[in-house]
Amino acid sequence: MNPELTEKLKYLRLVGLCAHWDEYLLLAAQKRFSHAHLLTHVVDEESRLRREHARQRRMSSAKIIEPRVMETFPFERQPKLNKKKIMALYDSFNYLTQAQNIAWLGGTGCGKSGLATGFLIHAINQGYTGRFVRFSELVSELYAAVADHSEAKVLKHYCDVELLQIDELGYIEVEPVQVGLFFTLMQRRYKKRPTLITSNLGFSEWRSFLKNDHLTAALIDRLTETSHVFNMKECGSLRDKLSQEP
């Protein structure tokens, strides 16, 4: 390919065509593609590459700490978990189109975060924007935003994400201003954007760390109204136990 053509393809941002020009010409010669067939193939490949690059950008923006996909979740080790209902939600995307939250409540290591992350990655792969954040990091970020008066910007960022995963609710106690900001976020997403939530505490125990009976009750009311809740308290830990010395 001559330099002039290379520059034109770069200007048009046809990076796939620029990178694979010789490959496409060779394939066309080997397969005896017609001009129309070659053009169709090039357009299809460019479209595929752009979709993949966009998916990779969405994955990077999601800031997922431990990427886990549903295909590897060990349902056989959690027989008390309603796999049929989980997979029906996962496959249908109804929770996304209807802005329904999903909450997994249960003990440490039972697979709550893995399931939620599987949903998040699946949505990202299908073209939705997503974001993973631990509850402790979220409320700290909201609290810090108050100091420089950027809370509106931070709230907007988390409100605009099409699917938000808030992980590990209940591991820390929060200040009143943090509770208020968290409630504001959930209120703005209410019936507009779905949220994935994991917690080691049942809803009745959320008052222990939110420290505000009124807002806690209002938050739980909104969550349960539009949520699918999976109680995993009877599910055991999936984490491998270290062997003990005799």
N, C-alpha and C positions, 0 to 999 in steps of 0.2 A: 504494500500500500504506500502511495506517495505521501510525502509530508503534508501537502496541501489538503488532501482528502482526510488525513488524520486530524488536522486542525478543524476541519468542517464538522467531522463527527463529534469531536470533543465539544465544539461550540453548541451543537444540537443536543449534547449530553447523551449521545448514543454510545455509552461506554461499552456495552456488551458487544455491539457491532464492531466497534473499534478494536476490541481485544480479540475477537474471534473471526475477523474478516477472512483470513486465509483458510481457517477451518471450514467456514461456510462455503467458500468457493470450491474447496476440495470435495466436500460432501456433495455439493450440487453436481460436480463433474462425475463422481463415482456413482451417484444414484440417478444421474441424468434428469435432474429436476428441470421442469419448465421454468421460465422466468417468473410466472405467477406463483409456482410452488416454492421457489427460492425466496421470493419476497414474503410469502406467508410464513415460511419457516423462520426467517429473520425477525419478523414482527412478533411471532409467538415467543421466540427466545428472549427478545428484548423485554417483552411484557413480563415474562417469568422472572427474569433477573431483577427487574424493578420491583416486583412484588416481594421478592425475597429480600432485597435490600431494605425495603420499607418494613418488613417483618423484623429484621435484625435491629433496625433503629427502634422499633417499638419495644422489643425485648430489652435493649440496652436502657431505654428510658424507664422501664418498669422496675429496675434495680432489685431484681429477685436475687436473694442471697443464696438459696439452695434450689436450683431449678429441678422440679420433680414433675414427671408426667403421669397421667392416670394409668397408662398402660403398664407401669411397673409397680402400681400400688398392690401390696399383698392382701387382697381381700380374703384369701383363704385363712389368714391368720387372725382375722377379725370377723368370725361367723355371726356375731351379734349386731353387726353393722348392716343397715338396709342397703345392700349393693344395688338392688333393682331400682330403688327410688333415686339413689345418687346418680346412676348411669342414665336414667331417664332425663334428669335435669341436665346432665352433662351433654347429652346428645341433642336435646331439643333446642337449647338456647332460649327457652321460654323465660327463664329468670332474667335474662338480659333484656329481651324485648319488652318485658312487663315490669322492669325495674324492681325485681324481687330480691331481697337479701338472702344470703345463706349463712347460717351460723353452725359451727361445730363446737360442742362443749364437752370437755372430758379431761382426763388426767394427762400428765406429762408423758410424751413419747408414744401416744396411741395412734398418731397419724393425722391429727387435725390439720397441721400446717401443710403436710404433703398433699392432702386432698384439696385444700383450698388453692395451693399453688398449681396443682394440676388443672383446676378450673381456670385459673388466671392465664396460664400458658396457652391453654386451648383457645380461650377467647382472643388472645393476642395473635395466635396463628391464623385465626379467622378474620383478622382485620380490625379488631377493636383495640383501643388504647387501654393500657393497664398500669397499675402501680402497686408495688408491695411496700408496706411499711410496718414496722413493729409499733405497737401502741405507745411504748415508752419513748420512742424516737419521734412519733407524731406529736404527742403532747409537749415534748421538749421543744420541738420546732415551732409549734404554735405559741408557746410561752415566750420563746426568744423573739418571735416576730412582734410581740407587744412592745418590746423595748425600743425597736426602731420604727414602730408604727407601720409594719408591713404585713400585719395579720390579714388584711383584706386580700392581698396578693397571694399569700400562702393558702388561705381558704379557697380562693378561686381555683388555684392549681389543683387541689384535691377534689374540688367539686366538679371540675371539668373532666377528670379522668372517667372513662366509660365504665371501667371495672376496678374498684379499689379493694385491696386486701389489707385488712388491719389485723395484725397477728399478735397473739399473746396478751389479750386484755386480762388484767387482773394481777399482773406480776408486781406492779408498783402502785403506791398511793399517789394521788394527784392533788394539786392545789385548786382552790375554788375557781380561779381564773382559767385554769386548764380544763376543768370540767365544763365550764361555760362555753369555751371555744370548741371543745369536742362535740358538745351538744349542738352548737351552731352548725358545724360541719355536717353532722348526721341529719339535722333538720333540713338543710339545703339539698342534701342528696335524696331525701325522703320522697319516694314515688317518682323520682327523676332518674337516678342512677343507682344501680345495684352495688352492694358492698358485701364482701366476703369477710366473715369474722371468725376468729378462733379464740377460745378462752378456756382456761383451766377451771373456771368457776361457773356454776349455774347462774341463771339470771337472778335468782333470789339472793345470791351472795354479792352482787355487784355493788350494793351499797357500802360494803366493807372497804372498797378502795376509791369509789367515786365520792363518798362522804357528803352526798346531797340527795336526800330522800326524794325531793320533788322532781329534780332533773333526772334522777335515776329512773323513777317510775315513768316519766314522760318518754325517756329514751327507750326503755324496754317496751313500752306500749307501741311505739312507732316501729321498732324492730320486729316485734312478734306479729304485728298486723300484716306486714308484707314480707315475711321471712319463711324460709324452709329451715327448720331446726333439727339437727342431728345430735341426739344425746349419746355421747360415747363414754359415759361414766363407767359402764360395765365392760368396756373394751380394755384389754391389757396393753402393756407397753410393747412396742415393736423393736425397741432398742436392744441390741445384743448385750446381755449381761456379762461382765468380766468374770472370768473363772477365778475362783478364790483358792488360795493356797491352803492345803490341808493343815 
